[in-house]
């Protein structure tokens, strides 16, 4: 069964009529004001004016069956003339598609997740899909709803596909209930996960590179003459922190530089956490002259704390961020940072999800190498 929309504007009242393929009015909505329509037409009238069958008009509207180019242009001209369009919701019911993608992430106020979501939404919109966001606030104390419940919510919303970013997924040991919920959801809905693979979950996993960028940052700092390099921010038990710490330790070992526990100050991923980490490091009477911050937000908190101690960057400390957010080049000083190409990651997630929704086999995906962008905050040789 196909549904069609007809909108009529008479005396300031907008009447929305939905018709079935049997041309029986299905429902009517009225609203004051609105756009001006030429006349109250139906698909029957469009077919009659074009001199074609009703089925031909339907084929032009849906684009499912080829028609001659001359016929298509003639029918489309009449459709445009009367501003006639099929109802998207009704079409979705027929095609068993909602034309909606779900996105589940832990904190939309975090610049990383905000960037990922923005790019996912742009890519999805270009493909004709709307996006339903679940902001789980997993990392916040105000979280009221367990992430497991969001999986069920997204299934209830009948999304056509799902992208999962962060949250419990980022823990080195997610809870069993979370793993079960993700496994159940991925079995029912095509799913792409930006994060480390989970055993038994039938999803496409995209895991960004960590090691190359950290190694490049340590080499850069060593070339500037720095021998003692601290690591600030991040949270214990989180995969991204553990991976970056492993890369940091390996890079120091390769460069034959010392690594002690006094060089590590783990807090979290936000501005106050960088501020706290730098204060803790400074209160120890550190010998470090270079600092690796887990991301740009932490780096900005570090800058504020160092200023309170009467220190400047890069004159007293070189500073490098392990994860660039938009705007790094506008800070004072401009931040040297590792670009993980998050925009490309988000675009790839949508493209892989659309492919999975079409039943394509899981591809071999190679994510781009991270890139060190050298700016003012690390350019002061010792």
C-alpha positions as CSV (number, residue, x, y, z in Angstrom):
1,X,0.0,0.0,0.0
2,X,1.3,3.4,-1.0
3,X,0.4,6.7,0.8
4,X,0.4,10.2,-0.8
5,X,0.2,13.6,0.7
6,X,-2.0,16.5,-0.7
7,X,-1.8,19.9,0.9
8,X,-4.5,22.5,0.4
9,X,-4.5,26.1,1.6
10,X,-7.9,27.7,1.6
11,X,-8.8,30.9,3.5
12,X,-5.6,30.6,5.6
13,X,-6.2,27.0,6.6
14,X,-3.6,24.4,5.6
15,X,-5.3,21.0,5.1
16,X,-3.0,18.0,4.9
17,X,-4.7,14.9,3.2
18,X,-3.1,11.5,3.2
19,X,-4.4,9.1,0.6
20,X,-3.9,5.4,0.1
21,X,-3.3,3.8,-3.3
22,X,-7.1,3.2,-3.4
23,X,-7.4,7.0,-3.2
24,X,-9.4,6.9,0.0
25,X,-8.6,9.8,2.4
26,X,-6.7,8.3,5.3
27,X,-6.3,11.3,7.7
28,X,-6.6,15.1,7.8
29,X,-4.6,17.7,9.6
30,X,-5.3,21.4,9.8
31,X,-3.0,24.3,10.6
32,X,-3.3,28.1,10.3
33,X,-1.0,29.9,7.9
34,X,1.6,28.0,5.9
35,X,2.6,27.8,2.2
36,X,0.2,28.5,-0.6
37,X,-0.8,25.6,-2.8
38,X,-2.3,26.0,-6.2
39,X,-5.2,23.6,-5.9
40,X,-6.3,20.4,-4.1
41,X,-5.0,17.7,-6.5
42,X,-4.8,14.0,-6.2
43,X,-2.6,11.4,-7.9
44,X,-5.5,10.7,-10.1
45,X,-5.6,14.2,-11.4
46,X,-1.9,14.3,-11.9
47,X,-2.1,11.1,-14.0
48,X,-5.0,12.5,-16.0
49,X,-3.3,15.8,-16.7
50,X,-0.1,14.0,-17.8
51,X,-2.0,11.5,-19.9
52,X,-0.4,8.6,-18.1
53,X,-1.6,5.8,-15.8
54,X,-1.7,6.2,-12.0
55,X,1.0,3.5,-11.8
56,X,3.3,5.6,-13.9
57,X,3.0,8.6,-11.6
58,X,3.7,6.3,-8.7
59,X,6.8,5.0,-10.4
60,X,8.1,8.5,-11.0
61,X,7.5,9.5,-7.4
62,X,9.1,6.4,-5.9
63,X,11.9,6.0,-8.5
64,X,11.6,2.2,-8.1
65,X,10.7,1.3,-11.7
66,X,12.3,2.9,-14.8
67,X,10.1,5.1,-17.0
68,X,11.2,7.0,-20.2
69,X,13.0,10.2,-19.6
70,X,10.4,12.2,-21.6
71,X,7.5,10.7,-19.5
72,X,9.5,11.3,-16.2
73,X,10.0,15.0,-17.1
74,X,6.4,15.5,-18.0
75,X,5.1,13.9,-14.8
76,X,7.6,15.6,-12.6
77,X,6.6,19.0,-14.1
78,X,3.0,18.5,-13.0
79,X,4.1,17.2,-9.6
80,X,6.2,20.4,-9.1
81,X,3.4,22.5,-10.4
82,X,1.1,21.4,-7.6
83,X,3.8,20.8,-5.0
84,X,2.6,17.2,-4.7
85,X,4.8,14.9,-2.6
86,X,4.6,11.4,-1.0
87,X,4.4,11.2,2.7
88,X,7.8,10.1,4.1
89,X,6.4,8.5,7.2
90,X,3.8,6.4,5.3
91,X,6.5,5.4,2.7
92,X,8.7,4.2,5.6
93,X,5.8,2.0,6.9
94,X,5.5,0.4,3.5
95,X,9.3,0.0,3.0
96,X,9.7,-1.2,6.6
97,X,12.3,1.6,7.1
98,X,12.2,4.6,9.5
99,X,14.9,6.5,7.5
100,X,16.5,7.1,11.0
101,X,19.9,6.2,12.3
102,X,20.6,6.0,16.1
103,X,23.7,7.4,17.7
104,X,24.6,6.6,21.2
105,X,27.4,8.5,23.0
106,X,28.2,9.5,26.6
107,X,28.5,13.2,26.6
108,X,27.6,15.7,23.9
109,X,29.3,18.5,25.7
110,X,32.7,16.8,25.3
111,X,34.2,18.4,22.2
112,X,35.3,15.0,20.8
113,X,31.8,13.6,20.9
114,X,30.3,16.8,19.7
115,X,32.5,16.7,16.6
116,X,31.8,13.1,15.9
117,X,28.1,13.6,16.2
118,X,28.1,16.7,14.0
119,X,29.9,14.8,11.2
120,X,27.8,11.7,11.6
121,X,24.6,13.9,11.2
122,X,26.0,15.7,8.1
123,X,26.9,12.4,6.4
124,X,23.6,10.8,7.4
125,X,21.6,13.7,6.1
126,X,23.4,13.6,2.8
127,X,22.2,10.0,2.5
128,X,18.6,11.0,3.3
129,X,18.6,9.8,7.0
130,X,17.6,11.6,10.1
131,X,19.6,11.0,13.3
132,X,18.2,10.1,16.8
133,X,20.7,10.9,19.5
134,X,21.0,9.2,22.8
135,X,23.3,11.2,25.1
136,X,23.7,8.7,27.9
137,X,25.8,11.0,30.3
138,X,27.6,7.8,31.3
139,X,30.6,9.6,32.6
140,X,28.5,12.1,34.6
141,X,27.3,11.7,38.1
142,X,23.8,12.9,37.0
143,X,23.3,9.8,34.8
144,X,19.8,8.5,35.5
145,X,19.4,5.8,32.8
146,X,21.7,2.9,32.4
147,X,23.2,2.6,28.9
148,X,21.6,-0.9,28.6
149,X,18.2,0.8,28.6
150,X,19.2,3.1,25.7
151,X,19.8,0.0,23.5
152,X,16.2,-1.1,24.0
153,X,15.0,2.4,23.5
154,X,16.7,2.6,20.1
155,X,15.2,-0.7,19.1
156,X,11.8,0.5,20.1
157,X,12.3,3.6,17.9
158,X,12.9,1.2,15.1
159,X,16.1,2.9,13.9
160,X,17.5,1.4,10.7
161,X,21.0,1.3,12.0
162,X,23.1,2.3,15.1
163,X,26.4,3.9,15.7
164,X,27.9,3.5,19.2
165,X,30.6,5.8,20.4
166,X,32.2,5.7,23.9
167,X,30.5,5.1,27.2
168,X,30.9,1.7,28.8
169,X,32.4,0.6,25.5
170,X,35.5,2.5,26.4
171,X,36.1,0.7,29.6
172,X,38.8,-2.0,29.7
173,X,36.2,-4.2,31.3
174,X,32.6,-3.3,30.4
175,X,29.9,-4.8,32.5
176,X,28.4,-8.1,31.4
177,X,24.9,-6.6,31.2
178,X,26.3,-3.9,28.8
179,X,28.0,-6.5,26.6
180,X,24.8,-8.6,26.5
181,X,22.7,-5.5,25.6
182,X,25.1,-4.5,22.8
183,X,25.3,-8.1,21.5
184,X,21.5,-8.4,21.5
185,X,21.1,-5.0,19.7
186,X,23.7,-5.7,17.1
187,X,22.0,-9.0,16.3
188,X,18.8,-7.1,15.6
189,X,20.0,-3.8,14.1
190,X,23.0,-3.2,11.8
191,X,25.6,-1.6,14.2
192,X,28.9,0.2,13.8
193,X,31.0,0.7,16.9
194,X,33.7,3.3,17.2
195,X,35.9,1.7,19.8
196,X,37.7,-1.6,20.6
197,X,36.1,-4.9,19.5
198,X,34.0,-6.9,21.9
199,X,34.0,-10.7,21.6
200,X,30.8,-12.2,20.3
201,X,29.3,-8.8,19.1
202,X,28.4,-8.9,15.4
203,X,29.1,-5.3,14.5
204,X,31.6,-3.3,12.5
205,X,34.3,-2.0,14.8
206,X,36.4,1.1,13.9
207,X,39.4,1.5,16.1
208,X,41.4,4.7,15.7
209,X,45.2,4.6,15.6
210,X,46.9,5.7,18.9
211,X,50.6,4.7,18.8
212,X,51.8,6.5,15.7
213,X,50.8,10.0,17.0
214,X,52.2,9.5,20.5
215,X,55.5,8.2,19.1
216,X,55.7,11.3,16.8
217,X,55.0,13.6,19.8
218,X,57.7,12.0,21.9
219,X,60.2,12.2,19.1
220,X,59.4,15.8,18.5
221,X,59.9,16.7,22.2
222,X,63.1,14.8,22.4
223,X,64.4,16.6,19.4
224,X,63.7,19.9,21.2
225,X,66.1,18.7,24.0
226,X,63.5,17.5,26.5
227,X,64.5,14.5,28.7
228,X,61.7,14.4,31.2
229,X,58.2,14.3,29.7
230,X,55.1,14.0,31.9
231,X,51.7,12.5,31.0
232,X,48.6,14.4,32.3
233,X,44.9,13.6,32.3
234,X,43.0,10.5,31.3
235,X,41.3,8.0,33.6
236,X,42.4,4.6,34.9
237,X,40.5,1.7,33.5
238,X,39.6,3.4,30.2
239,X,40.9,1.8,27.1
240,X,42.0,5.1,25.4
241,X,44.0,6.1,28.5
242,X,45.6,2.7,28.7
243,X,46.5,2.6,25.0
244,X,48.0,6.1,25.1
245,X,50.0,5.3,28.2
246,X,51.3,2.2,26.6
247,X,52.3,4.2,23.5
248,X,53.9,6.9,25.7
249,X,56.0,4.4,27.7
250,X,57.1,2.6,24.5
251,X,58.1,5.8,22.9
252,X,60.1,6.9,25.9
253,X,61.9,3.6,25.9
254,X,62.7,3.8,22.2
255,X,64.1,7.3,22.8
256,X,66.0,6.1,25.9
257,X,64.2,8.6,28.1
258,X,63.3,8.0,31.8
259,X,59.7,7.0,32.8
260,X,58.7,7.1,36.5
261,X,55.3,7.1,38.2
262,X,56.0,10.7,39.3
263,X,55.6,11.7,35.6
264,X,52.1,10.3,35.4
265,X,49.1,12.2,36.8
266,X,45.8,10.6,35.8
267,X,42.6,12.6,36.4
268,X,39.9,12.7,33.7
269,X,39.3,14.3,30.3
270,X,38.0,17.9,31.0
271,X,39.3,21.4,31.7
272,X,39.2,21.0,35.5
273,X,41.1,17.7,35.2
274,X,44.0,19.3,33.4
275,X,44.1,22.1,36.0
276,X,44.1,19.5,38.8
277,X,46.8,17.4,37.1
278,X,49.2,20.3,36.5
279,X,48.8,21.5,40.1
280,X,49.5,18.1,41.4
281,X,52.6,17.8,39.2
282,X,53.9,21.2,40.2
283,X,53.3,20.6,43.9
284,X,55.7,17.6,43.7
285,X,58.5,19.9,42.5
286,X,58.8,18.2,39.2
287,X,61.9,18.0,37.0
288,X,59.8,17.6,33.8
289,X,60.1,20.2,31.1
290,X,57.6,18.8,28.6
291,X,54.0,17.7,29.1
292,X,51.7,15.4,27.2
293,X,48.0,16.1,27.9
294,X,45.4,13.5,27.1
295,X,43.4,15.9,24.9
296,X,43.0,19.6,24.1
297,X,40.6,20.2,27.0
298,X,43.1,18.9,29.5
299,X,45.8,20.9,27.8
300,X,43.8,24.2,28.4
301,X,43.4,23.3,32.1
302,X,47.2,22.7,32.2
303,X,47.8,26.2,30.7
304,X,45.7,27.8,33.3
305,X,47.4,26.0,36.2
306,X,50.9,26.8,34.9
307,X,50.0,30.5,34.6
308,X,48.9,30.4,38.3
309,X,52.4,29.0,39.1
310,X,54.0,31.8,37.2
311,X,55.1,29.5,34.4
312,X,54.7,30.0,30.6
313,X,54.4,27.7,27.6
314,X,56.6,27.0,25.7
315,X,59.3,29.0,27.6
316,X,59.1,27.0,30.8
317,X,57.2,23.9,29.6
318,X,56.6,22.4,26.2
319,X,53.0,21.2,25.9
320,X,51.5,18.7,23.4
321,X,47.9,17.5,23.3
322,X,47.3,13.8,22.4
323,X,43.9,14.6,20.8
324,X,43.1,17.7,18.8
325,X,39.7,19.4,19.0
326,X,38.4,22.1,16.7
327,X,40.0,25.5,17.5
328,X,43.5,24.3,18.7
329,X,45.1,26.8,16.4
330,X,43.3,29.7,18.1
331,X,44.5,29.3,21.6
332,X,47.4,31.2,23.1
333,X,49.8,29.7,22.5
334,X,48.6,27.7,19.5
335,X,48.5,24.0,20.7
336,X,50.7,21.4,19.2
337,X,48.3,18.4,19.0
338,X,47.8,15.0,17.5
339,X,45.1,15.0,14.8
340,X,43.2,11.6,14.8
341,X,41.1,12.7,11.8
342,X,37.8,12.4,13.7
343,X,35.8,13.9,10.9
344,X,36.9,11.1,8.6
345,X,36.3,8.5,11.3
346,X,32.6,9.8,11.6
347,X,32.1,9.7,7.9
348,X,33.5,6.2,7.7
349,X,31.2,5.1,10.4
350,X,28.1,6.2,8.5
351,X,29.4,4.8,5.2
352,X,30.1,1.4,6.8
353,X,26.7,1.5,8.6
354,X,24.8,2.1,5.3
355,X,26.8,-0.7,3.7
356,X,25.9,-3.0,6.6
357,X,22.2,-2.1,6.2
358,X,22.4,-3.2,2.6
359,X,23.8,-6.6,3.7
360,X,27.4,-6.0,2.6
361,X,30.0,-8.3,4.2
362,X,32.2,-6.9,6.9
363,X,35.2,-5.1,5.2
364,X,38.8,-4.9,6.2
365,X,39.1,-1.3,7.4
366,X,42.4,0.6,7.8
367,X,42.0,3.8,9.7
368,X,44.3,6.7,8.8
369,X,47.4,7.3,10.8
370,X,47.3,10.0,13.4
371,X,49.2,13.1,12.5
372,X,51.2,15.4,14.8
373,X,50.4,19.1,14.1
374,X,53.3,21.2,15.4
375,X,52.5,24.7,16.6
376,X,53.7,27.2,19.1
377,X,53.2,25.3,22.4
378,X,56.1,23.0,21.9
379,X,58.6,25.1,19.9
380,X,61.2,26.2,22.3
381,X,64.4,24.3,22.3
382,X,66.4,23.7,25.5
